[in-house]
Amino acid sequence: MEKLIYLSWRSHVPEAQRLDRMARPLVAIARECDASAISVLLPDRTEHIRERSRARLSPDFESASMLFQCWLPSLDRRAPIEAALAKQSDAIWGYLVTESNVQPETRAVAEGERFPGITQITLHEKPGGVADEDFYREWQEVHSKLSFDLHPTRASYERNAVARRLTPDAPDHRAIVLERFPTLEDFVDESRYFGDPKVTRAVFAHVPTFYRF
């Protein structure tokens, strides 16, 4: 089994219509390709986040349309998924990844239902001069451990290390991280999003030494 992650940018579909016009048809196509463990993330709380905590949104987020991930028996079957994504967006970035479920989600919802709360997505690049082994060591052995104290209310933490790019325009990201917070307030309220100030300072000092957002 192989895990694929796609990011869709600058969709032609209005935000309020993306669930029905983009996500649901894409899930049906992925199932025809024998995909499993399918999930779709849509930026449908943007305005509330911007009002409460603008710092949570990077400048690039304004053009983000959707993140789609699934497992396939073989990535050779992915063409219909990419074709469906390409019809709805100006650009798609596809990655083959290895998943590390560092903090498993304990909640469950019925198939097709929305998970409660909100998921934070970060894309990591490797700065020049940082070796691969140093990047992965600092990410896994230092940053990941600090992140539990950095985000004490976090509900799950999924690391996806990029094995290779699947689409020609995809940047050379080395990692895609998904962190789910149980409620929107846990995400936008600074006192709930961050834990011990000493840990927060330590994380912000450490991050530039091994990756760029």
For each residue, the residues with C-beta under 8 A, 3 or more apart:
1: 36 71 72 73
2: 71 72 73 74 75 96
3: 69 70 71 96 97 98 99 160
4: 69 70 71 72 75 78 81 94 95 96 97 166
5: 67 68 69 94 95 97 160 176
6: 67 68 69 81 82 85 92 93 94 95 167
7: 64 66 67 92 93 123
8: 11 22 64 65 66 67 68 85 88 89 91 92
9: 63 64 65 89 90 91 92 93
10: 63 65 89 90 91
11: 8 18 22 65 66 88 89 90
12: 88 89 90
13: 17 18 21 22 65 88
14: 17 18
15: 18 42 43 44 46
16: 44
17: 13 14 20 21 22
18: 11 13 14 15 21 22 23 42 44 65 66
19: 22 23 24 42 44
20: 17 23 24
21: 13 17 18 24 25 88
22: 8 11 13 17 18 19 25 26 65 66 88
23: 18 19 20 26 27 40 42 66 68
24: 19 20 21 27 28
25: 21 22 28 29 84
26: 22 23 29 30 40 68 81 84 85
27: 23 24 30 31 38 40
28: 24 25 31 32
29: 25 26 32 33 80 81 84
30: 26 27 33 35 38 68 70 81
31: 27 28 34 35 38
32: 28 29 80
33: 29 30 72 77 78 80 81
34: 31 72 73 77
35: 30 31 38 70 71 72 81
36: 1 70 71
37: 69 70 71
38: 27 30 31 35 68 69 70
39: 68 69 70
40: 23 26 27 66 67 68
41: 66 67 68 119 121 178
42: 15 18 19 23 65 66
43: 15 46 61 64 65 66
44: 15 16 18 19
45: 48 49 118 184
46: 15 43 49 50 57 61
47: 50 51
48: 45 51 52 184 188
49: 45 46 52 53 54 56 57 118 184 187 188
50: 46 47 54 57
51: 47 48 54
52: 48 49 188 189
53: 49 56 187 188 189 190 193
54: 49 50 51 57
55:
56: 49 53 120 187 188
57: 46 49 50 54 61 62
58: 61 213
59: 62
60: 63 64
61: 43 46 57 58 64
62: 57 59
63: 9 10 60
64: 7 8 9 43 60 61 67
65: 8 9 10 11 13 18 22 42 43 88 89
66: 7 8 11 18 22 23 40 41 42 43 89
67: 5 6 7 8 40 41 64 121
68: 5 6 8 23 26 30 38 39 40 41 81 85
69: 3 4 5 6 37 38 39
70: 3 4 30 35 36 37 38 39 81
71: 1 2 3 4 35 36 37
72: 1 2 4 33 34 35 75 77 78
73: 1 2 34 77
74: 2 77
75: 2 4 72 78 96 166
76:
77: 33 34 72 73 74 80
78: 4 33 72 75 81 82 94 166
79: 82 83
80: 29 32 33 77 83 84
81: 4 6 26 29 30 33 35 68 70 78 84 85
82: 6 78 79 85 86 92 94 166 167
83: 79 80 86 87
84: 25 26 29 80 81 87 88
85: 6 8 26 68 81 82 88 89 92
86: 82 83 89 92
87: 83 84
88: 8 11 12 13 21 22 65 84 85
89: 8 9 10 11 12 65 66 85 86 92
90: 9 10 11 12
91: 8 9 10 169
92: 6 7 8 9 82 85 86 89 167 169
93: 6 7 9 165 167 169 170 171 173
94: 4 5 6 78 82 165 166 167 170
95: 4 5 6 160 162 163 164 165 166 170 173 176
96: 2 3 4 75 162 163 164 165 166
97: 3 4 5 160 161 162 163 176
98: 3 160 161 163
99: 3 158 159 160
100: 140 158 159 160 161
101: 104 156 158
102: 144 157 158 159
103: 148 154 155 156 157 158
104: 101 156
105: 108 115 155 156 180
106: 155 156
107: 115 116 155 182
108: 105
109: 113 114 115 116
110: 113
111:
112:
113: 109 110
114: 109
115: 105 107 109 119 180
116: 107 109 182 183
117: 155 180 181 182 183 184 186 187
118: 45 49 180 181 183 184 187
119: 41 115 178 179 180 181
120: 56 177 178 179 180 181 187
121: 41 67 176 177 178
122: 176 177 179 213
123: 7 171 173 175 176 213
124: 139 173 174 175 176 177 211 212 213
125: 171 172 173 174 211 212 213
126: 130 132 135 172 174 210 211 212
127: 130 208 210 211 212
128:
129:
130: 126 127 134 135 209 210 211
131: 134 135
132: 126 135 136 174
133: 136 137
134: 130 131 137 138 210
135: 126 130 131 132 138 139 174 210 211
136: 132 133 139 140 161
137: 133 134 140 141 142
138: 134 135 141 142 143 206 209 210 211
139: 124 135 136 142 143 144 159 175 210 211
140: 100 136 137 143 144 159
141: 137 138 144 145
142: 137 138 139 145 146 206
143: 138 139 140 146 147 203 206 207 210
144: 102 139 140 141 147 157 159
145: 141 142 148
146: 142 143 149 150 199 202 203 206
147: 143 144 150 151 154 157 179 203
148: 103 145 151 152 154 157
149: 146 152 195 196 199
150: 146 147 194 195 199 200 203
151: 147 148 154 179 181 193 194 195
152: 148 149 195
153: 181 182 186 192 193
154: 103 147 148 151 157 179 180 181 186
155: 103 105 106 107 117 180 181 182
156: 101 103 104 105 106 178 179 180
157: 102 103 144 147 148 154 177 178 179
158: 99 100 101 102 103 177 178 179
159: 99 100 102 139 140 144 175 177
160: 3 5 95 97 98 99 100 175 176 177 178
161: 97 98 100 136 174 175
162: 95 96 97 165 173 174 175 176
163: 95 96 97 98
164: 95 96
165: 93 94 95 96 162 168 170 172
166: 4 75 78 82 94 95 96 170
167: 6 82 92 93 94 170
168: 165
169: 91 92 93
170: 93 94 95 165 166 167 173
171: 93 123 125
172: 125 126 165
173: 93 95 123 124 125 162 170 176
174: 124 125 126 132 135 161 162 211
175: 123 124 139 159 160 161 162 211
176: 5 95 97 121 122 123 124 160 162 173
177: 120 121 122 124 157 158 159 160
178: 41 119 120 121 156 157 158 160
179: 119 120 122 147 151 154 156 157 158
180: 105 115 117 118 119 120 154 155 156
181: 117 118 119 120 151 153 154 155 184 186 187 193
182: 107 116 117 153 155 186
183: 116 117 118 186 187
184: 45 48 49 117 118 181 187 188
185: 188 189 192
186: 117 153 154 181 182 183 189 192 193
187: 49 53 56 117 118 120 181 183 184 193
188: 48 49 52 53 56 184 185 193
189: 52 53 185 186 192 193
190: 53 193 194
191: 194
192: 153 185 186 189
193: 53 151 153 181 186 187 188 189 190
194: 150 151 190 191 197 200
195: 149 150 151 152 199 200
196: 149 199 200
197: 194 200 201
198: 201 202
199: 146 149 150 195 196 202 203
200: 150 194 195 196 197 203 204
201: 197 198 204 205
202: 146 198 199 205 206
203: 143 146 147 150 199 200 206 207
204: 200 201 207
205: 201 202 208
206: 138 142 143 146 202 203 209 210
207: 143 203 204 210 211
208: 127 205 212
209: 130 138 206
210: 126 127 130 134 135 138 139 143 206 207
211: 124 125 126 127 130 135 138 139 174 175 207
212: 124 125 126 127 208
213: 58 122 123 124 125
